[in-house]
């Protein structure tokens, strides 16, 4: 009987060790499952963000397509109104890509609009005209401004660019124009 008790005690010890090993394995598996669950949640959130971005891109594409359908005259009126309201937009870096983005149309659509519906050959030529008109207005209305300040506020990179453009278009320098308008 003592032998039987010893065998049972040995079996109990072995089973306790096996139980501890299984507990450790269970803890390891729970940790792995928790990590996988966190990764799955992160993947799901990422998938939701990607789907949202796809939807936003599609919405933007549809808006551009709809804007491309706007009547040319209406689009030109919107463009002129916007730039009249916000002349500070027309900086030296403001060109066709920025103008297309501002109006919500493709660059190709904007180029077609100018080619078919305006006296200007391109959006850049139109923007250059706006800069020149702004410079002439500033020279007339603000005699206290220096030529460099007028050049910068009208959206030119340098005084020399403004001078060259004015000589090309009206045949006089900013100083000559200012003198002529003061009389």
C-alpha positions as a Markdown table, in Angstrom:
| # | Residue | x | y | z |
|---|---|---|---|---|
| 1 | Unk | 0.0 | 0.0 | 0.0 |
| 2 | Unk | 2.9 | 2.3 | 0.7 |
| 3 | Unk | 4.1 | 1.6 | -2.7 |
| 4 | Unk | 0.8 | 2.5 | -4.2 |
| 5 | Unk | 0.8 | 5.8 | -2.2 |
| 6 | Unk | 4.2 | 6.6 | -3.5 |
| 7 | Unk | 3.1 | 5.9 | -7.1 |
| 8 | Unk | 0.1 | 8.1 | -6.6 |
| 9 | Unk | 2.2 | 10.9 | -5.1 |
| 10 | Unk | 4.6 | 10.7 | -8.0 |
| 11 | Unk | 1.7 | 10.8 | -10.4 |
| 12 | Unk | 0.2 | 13.8 | -8.6 |
| 13 | Unk | 3.6 | 15.6 | -8.8 |
| 14 | Unk | 3.9 | 14.8 | -12.5 |
| 15 | Unk | 0.4 | 16.0 | -13.1 |
| 16 | Unk | 1.1 | 19.2 | -11.2 |
| 17 | Unk | 4.2 | 19.9 | -13.3 |
| 18 | Unk | 2.1 | 19.1 | -16.4 |
| 19 | Unk | -0.6 | 21.5 | -15.1 |
| 20 | Unk | 2.0 | 24.3 | -14.6 |
| 21 | Unk | 3.4 | 23.7 | -18.1 |
| 22 | Unk | -0.1 | 23.9 | -19.5 |
| 23 | Unk | -0.8 | 27.1 | -17.5 |
| 24 | Unk | 2.4 | 28.7 | -19.0 |
| 25 | Unk | 1.4 | 27.5 | -22.5 |
| 26 | Unk | -2.1 | 29.0 | -21.9 |
| 27 | Unk | -0.6 | 32.3 | -20.9 |
| 28 | Unk | 1.7 | 32.3 | -23.9 |
| 29 | Unk | -1.3 | 31.6 | -26.2 |
| 30 | Unk | -3.4 | 34.3 | -24.6 |
| 31 | Unk | -0.6 | 36.8 | -25.1 |
| 32 | Unk | -0.3 | 35.7 | -28.8 |
| 33 | Unk | -4.0 | 36.0 | -29.2 |
| 34 | Unk | -4.1 | 39.4 | -27.6 |
| 35 | Unk | -1.3 | 40.6 | -29.9 |
| 36 | Unk | -3.1 | 39.2 | -33.0 |
| 37 | Unk | -6.3 | 40.8 | -31.9 |
| 38 | Unk | -4.5 | 44.2 | -31.6 |
| 39 | Unk | -3.0 | 43.7 | -35.0 |
| 40 | Unk | -6.4 | 42.8 | -36.4 |
| 41 | Unk | -7.9 | 46.0 | -35.0 |
| 42 | Unk | -5.1 | 48.1 | -36.4 |
| 43 | Unk | -5.5 | 46.4 | -39.8 |
| 44 | Unk | -9.3 | 47.0 | -39.7 |
| 45 | Unk | -8.7 | 50.7 | -38.8 |
| 46 | Unk | -6.2 | 51.0 | -41.6 |
| 47 | Unk | -8.7 | 49.4 | -44.0 |
| 48 | Unk | -11.4 | 51.9 | -42.9 |
| 49 | Unk | -9.0 | 54.8 | -43.5 |
| 50 | Unk | -8.0 | 53.5 | -46.9 |
| 51 | Unk | -11.7 | 53.1 | -47.9 |
| 52 | Unk | -12.4 | 56.6 | -46.6 |
| 53 | Unk | -9.5 | 58.1 | -48.6 |
| 54 | Unk | -10.7 | 56.2 | -51.7 |
| 55 | Unk | -14.2 | 57.6 | -51.3 |
| 56 | Unk | -12.8 | 61.1 | -50.9 |
| 57 | Unk | -10.6 | 60.7 | -54.0 |
| 58 | Unk | -13.6 | 59.5 | -55.9 |
| 59 | Unk | -15.7 | 62.4 | -54.6 |
| 60 | Unk | -13.0 | 64.8 | -55.7 |
| 61 | Unk | -12.8 | 63.2 | -59.1 |
| 62 | Unk | -16.6 | 63.5 | -59.5 |
| 63 | Unk | -16.5 | 67.1 | -58.4 |
| 64 | Unk | -13.8 | 67.9 | -61.0 |
| 65 | Unk | -15.9 | 66.1 | -63.7 |
| 66 | Unk | -18.9 | 68.1 | -62.7 |
| 67 | Unk | -16.9 | 71.4 | -62.7 |
| 68 | Unk | -15.7 | 70.5 | -66.2 |
| 69 | Unk | -19.3 | 70.5 | -67.3 |
| 70 | Unk | -19.9 | 74.1 | -66.1 |
| 71 | Unk | -20.6 | 76.5 | -68.9 |
| 72 | Unk | -17.4 | 78.3 | -70.1 |
| 73 | Unk | -18.9 | 81.8 | -69.6 |
| 74 | Unk | -20.0 | 80.9 | -66.1 |
| 75 | Unk | -16.6 | 79.4 | -65.3 |
| 76 | Unk | -14.8 | 82.6 | -66.6 |
| 77 | Unk | -17.2 | 84.8 | -64.5 |
| 78 | Unk | -16.4 | 82.7 | -61.4 |
| 79 | Unk | -12.7 | 82.9 | -62.1 |
| 80 | Unk | -12.7 | 86.7 | -62.6 |
| 81 | Unk | -14.9 | 87.2 | -59.5 |
| 82 | Unk | -12.6 | 85.0 | -57.4 |
| 83 | Unk | -9.4 | 86.7 | -58.4 |
| 84 | Unk | -11.0 | 90.2 | -58.1 |
| 85 | Unk | -12.1 | 89.3 | -54.6 |
| 86 | Unk | -8.7 | 87.9 | -53.6 |
| 87 | Unk | -6.0 | 89.6 | -55.6 |
| 88 | Unk | -3.3 | 88.4 | -53.1 |
| 89 | Unk | -3.7 | 84.9 | -54.6 |
| 90 | Unk | -1.9 | 86.0 | -57.8 |
| 91 | Unk | 1.7 | 85.7 | -56.5 |
| 92 | Unk | 4.7 | 85.0 | -58.6 |
| 93 | Unk | 4.4 | 81.3 | -57.9 |
| 94 | Unk | 0.7 | 81.2 | -58.8 |
| 95 | Unk | 0.3 | 79.5 | -62.2 |
| 96 | Unk | -1.9 | 77.3 | -64.2 |
| 97 | Unk | -1.8 | 74.3 | -61.7 |
| 98 | Unk | -2.8 | 76.6 | -58.8 |
| 99 | Unk | -5.5 | 78.3 | -60.9 |
| 100 | Unk | -7.0 | 75.0 | -61.9 |
| 101 | Unk | -7.0 | 73.8 | -58.3 |
| 102 | Unk | -8.6 | 77.1 | -57.2 |
| 103 | Unk | -11.4 | 76.7 | -59.7 |
| 104 | Unk | -11.8 | 72.9 | -59.2 |
| 105 | Unk | -11.2 | 72.0 | -62.8 |
| 106 | Unk | -8.5 | 70.0 | -64.5 |
| 107 | Unk | -5.6 | 71.9 | -66.1 |
| 108 | Unk | -6.6 | 70.5 | -69.5 |
| 109 | Unk | -10.1 | 72.0 | -69.0 |
| 110 | Unk | -8.6 | 75.3 | -68.0 |
| 111 | Unk | -6.3 | 75.4 | -71.1 |
| 112 | Unk | -9.3 | 74.6 | -73.4 |
| 113 | Unk | -11.3 | 77.3 | -71.7 |
| 114 | Unk | -8.7 | 79.9 | -72.4 |
| 115 | Unk | -7.9 | 78.7 | -75.9 |
| 116 | Unk | -11.6 | 78.7 | -76.9 |
| 117 | Unk | -13.2 | 81.5 | -74.9 |
| 118 | Unk | -10.8 | 84.3 | -74.1 |
| 119 | Unk | -8.4 | 86.6 | -75.9 |
| 120 | Unk | -5.6 | 85.1 | -73.8 |
| 121 | Unk | -3.7 | 82.1 | -75.3 |
| 122 | Unk | -3.2 | 80.5 | -71.9 |
| 123 | Unk | -4.0 | 80.9 | -68.2 |
| 124 | Unk | -0.4 | 82.0 | -67.5 |
| 125 | Unk | -0.9 | 84.9 | -70.0 |
| 126 | Unk | -4.2 | 85.8 | -68.2 |
| 127 | Unk | -2.4 | 85.8 | -64.9 |
| 128 | Unk | 0.4 | 87.9 | -66.3 |
| 129 | Unk | -2.3 | 90.4 | -67.4 |
| 130 | Unk | -3.8 | 90.5 | -64.0 |
| 131 | Unk | -0.4 | 91.2 | -62.4 |
| 132 | Unk | 0.2 | 94.0 | -64.9 |
| 133 | Unk | -3.2 | 95.6 | -64.3 |
| 134 | Unk | -2.7 | 95.3 | -60.5 |
| 135 | Unk | 0.7 | 97.0 | -60.8 |
| 136 | Unk | -0.7 | 99.8 | -62.9 |
| 137 | Unk | -3.5 | 100.3 | -60.4 |
| 138 | Unk | -1.1 | 100.4 | -57.5 |
| 139 | Unk | 1.2 | 102.9 | -59.3 |
| 140 | Unk | -1.8 | 105.2 | -59.9 |
| 141 | Unk | -3.5 | 104.9 | -56.5 |
| 142 | Unk | -0.5 | 104.7 | -54.2 |
| 143 | Unk | 2.2 | 107.2 | -55.2 |
| 144 | Unk | 3.7 | 106.6 | -51.7 |
| 145 | Unk | 4.6 | 103.0 | -52.6 |
| 146 | Unk | 8.1 | 102.4 | -54.0 |
| 147 | Unk | 8.4 | 100.5 | -57.3 |
| 148 | Unk | 9.8 | 97.4 | -55.4 |
| 149 | Unk | 6.7 | 97.4 | -53.1 |
| 150 | Unk | 4.4 | 97.7 | -56.2 |
| 151 | Unk | 6.3 | 94.9 | -57.9 |
| 152 | Unk | 6.0 | 92.6 | -55.0 |
| 153 | Unk | 2.3 | 93.3 | -54.2 |
| 154 | Unk | 1.4 | 92.9 | -57.9 |
| 155 | Unk | 3.0 | 89.4 | -57.8 |
| 156 | Unk | 6.2 | 89.9 | -59.7 |
| 157 | Unk | 9.5 | 88.2 | -58.8 |
| 158 | Unk | 11.5 | 91.4 | -59.2 |
| 159 | Unk | 11.3 | 95.1 | -60.2 |
| 160 | Unk | 13.2 | 94.2 | -63.4 |
| 161 | Unk | 10.4 | 91.8 | -64.5 |
| 162 | Unk | 7.8 | 94.5 | -63.9 |
| 163 | Unk | 9.8 | 97.1 | -65.8 |
| 164 | Unk | 10.4 | 94.8 | -68.7 |
| 165 | Unk | 6.7 | 93.8 | -68.9 |
| 166 | Unk | 5.5 | 97.4 | -68.7 |
| 167 | Unk | 7.9 | 98.5 | -71.5 |
| 168 | Unk | 6.7 | 95.5 | -73.6 |
| 169 | Unk | 3.0 | 96.3 | -73.1 |
| 170 | Unk | 2.6 | 100.0 | -72.6 |
| 171 | Unk | 6.0 | 101.3 | -73.8 |
| 172 | Unk | 7.1 | 102.9 | -70.5 |
| 173 | Unk | 8.7 | 102.1 | -67.2 |
| 174 | Unk | 6.9 | 102.2 | -63.9 |
| 175 | Unk | 8.5 | 105.5 | -63.0 |
| 176 | Unk | 7.5 | 107.0 | -66.4 |
| 177 | Unk | 4.0 | 105.7 | -65.9 |
| 178 | Unk | 3.7 | 107.2 | -62.5 |
| 179 | Unk | 5.0 | 110.6 | -63.7 |
| 180 | Unk | 2.5 | 110.5 | -66.5 |
| 181 | Unk | -0.5 | 109.6 | -64.2 |
| 182 | Unk | 0.4 | 112.3 | -61.6 |
| 183 | Unk | -0.2 | 115.1 | -64.1 |
